[in-house]
Amino acid sequence: MANKGNCKAKDCAREAVGKGYCRMHFRLWKAGEMPKARYKTCTFEKCRKHRHGASSLCDEHFKAKHGKPAEAAAAPAAEAAPAEAPAA
């Protein structure tokens, strides 16, 4: 194997194997435990859309996870009120 230089992780002098990291740091990078993120796509299963800001999810999955339940609950109540008014 050709010498690829030293690992680019801070304070590591081991031989680089993949992506500029030694075997240990490359394994950590694959696991997502290194400072630079491995992927820039949504981490939701089988979703390949781009991430939403600093989140690990795309816009669609971010809104589904962090949506405001108060607005969702208020909408059906507002629709039910006008339907009851003409009947009274």
ABEGO torsion letter per residue (X at the ends): XBBAEBBABBGBABBBABGGBBAAAAAAAAAGABABBABABBABBGBABBBBEABABBAAAAAAAABBAAAAAAAAAAAAAAAAAAAX
